[in-house]
Amino acid sequence: MIQKEEKKKIISNFKKSDKDTGSSMVQIALYTKRIQELLEHFKKHPKDNSSKRGLVQLVNKRRSLLRYLEGENNEEYKKTIAKLELKK
């Protein structure tokens, strides 16, 4: 789980305005952090198949949001990809 301090830090890095907590960029960043945590978990527990299903769901949600962001605002999409160091 993402700690409160880490979550606030991620939100502050990707938010559009002061009260923004749910924009596409913020959601993508939070999904990315959670995916990274799950990948670390799988290094210790490679046979945890129920968590692998959750990982696939998170990756699909993030992919869907990335496609949406690319169609709506290509500049923000490129910034988000660069900040999160994702390959696309």
Secondary structure as UniProt FT lines:
FT   HELIX           4..14
FT   TURN            18..19
FT   HELIX           24..44
FT   TURN            46..47
FT   HELIX           49..72
FT   HELIX           74..84
//
